[in-house]
Amino acid sequence: MMAVIVKKRGKMSPKDALLEEAALGSVGIEQSHVVGIFAVTFLFTLCCGLFGWKELTWTLLLAANLFLFGYLMKLTIDAGMNVPLGPDGEPLDADSSDDDDDDDEEDDGYKAPGIKSHQEKEAELPAIS
């Protein structure tokens, strides 16, 4: 997930990058602080795992994943990509269904030559007595 975030940050427009840096600066955090916070959290989680503190380790891993997922969704929404993402972080292709049911309900006045409407087909059917 971290690699996808770095990739998306690289694709950010300069305006969005400046806005994000300004937001961090208004809180008093620099880019180097973010890298340091990530490194300290990673090392602390690693130490908790080595000491055998399973509950704390899993809690930290879950919290880190939720934070990274939330930040990834923020970047996705800010980029204007309102499409679902696959497990690799790439946008999924549009679902191409073979259902033509949606087209039948629209009546724009066009009638293809040689194709009869539903009413014309019913009119040709013999009456059942």
N, C-alpha and C positions, 0 to 999 in steps of 0.2 A: 504494500500500500504506500510505503514511503517513496518508492521509485515512481509510482504513478503521480504522487503529489509533486515531486520534483519536476517531472515531465510537464505537468499542467502549469506549474509556476513558470516554467521556461516558455510556455506558449501564451502567457498572459500579455495583454497589451501594456505598453509602457504606462498608460494612464492608470490602469488597474493596479499595476505594481507600485506606482507612486502613491496611490490612495491607500494601499495596504501598509506601505512603509510609514505613511503619515499617521495612520491609525495606531500602529505600534509605537511610533514616536510620541504620540499624545499621551500614551500610558507610561512612557519612559523606558520602553524596551527597544533595544537595537537588534539588528539581525544576528549579530554574534551572540547576544544573550539567548536567542531562540535555539541556536545550535548548542550552546552550553547546557541549557535546560534539558534538551533532548539527550545529550551525552550523559549527564548526571543521572537522569531517570533510567536510562539504559543500564548504566553501571550499578545503580542501586537495585534494580530488578534482578540483575545477574547475581549480585551478592546475596540477595534474599533467596534465590534459587540454590546457590551453593551452600548456604547455611541450612537448607532444608525447611524453610518457612513457606510451605506450600500455599497456604491461604493468602498470605500477603503477596506472594509472587503472582498467583493467578489473578488477584485483585488488581495489581499494578498492570499486568498484561492486558486484562480486559479494559481497564481505564484508558490505557494507551491506544488500544485498537479503536475504542469508541471515539476518542479525541481525533485520531487520524481519519476515521471514517467521516466524522462531522466536518472536519476541515476539507476533506475531499469533496463532500457534497456542497460546501460553501463555494469552493472554486468552480465546481461544475455549474452551479446556478448562476454565479457571477459571470461566467463565460457565456451565458445564454444558451447553453446546450441543455435543452429540456428533453433529452432522449435518454432512455435507460442505458446503463453501462453494463458491460459483461464483466466476468471475473478478472479479466486482464486490464480493466479500466478503459477499454475502447468502446465507443458507441455501438450498440447492437443495430443490425440492419432492420429496416421496417418489415413488419410481418406481412408477407405477401400471401394473402389467402385467395383461394379459387372461388370463393363465394361471390356470386354476382347478385345476391339478394338486395344489396343496397342500390344497385343500378335500376332494379325493376320498379322501385318506389318513386323514382324521379320521373316526372313527365315534363320535358322541356319542349314538347311540340314536334320534335324530330321523329320521323317515321322512316326506317330503313326500307328500301325497295324490296319487295318480295317477302317481307316479314309481316305476318298478320298479328294484330293485337289480340288480347285475351277475349275481348267481346266479339271480334270477328270469328274467332275459332269456335266459340260457343254457338254463334248463329249458324254455323255450318253443320253442327252435330244434328243428327236426326232425333226427332222427339220420341221419347219412350212412352209407350201407352200401356 
